[in-house]
């Protein structure tokens, strides 16, 4: 299991599931939706999670799979 966010314990699998479900926020919306702005997290991973989410959604549309970060 690979964590993309240690503070919120968000894994690559979580992000892949969000992509499958069509979750498509901006990086700023992602920060708000996942609580990255609260005191328990640094928020540095929001941009990388957003990029990975976009990649997963593109791969799903193309019927392929994107791997790696």
Order of alpha helices (4+ residues) and beta strands (2+ residues): beta-beta-alpha-alpha-alpha
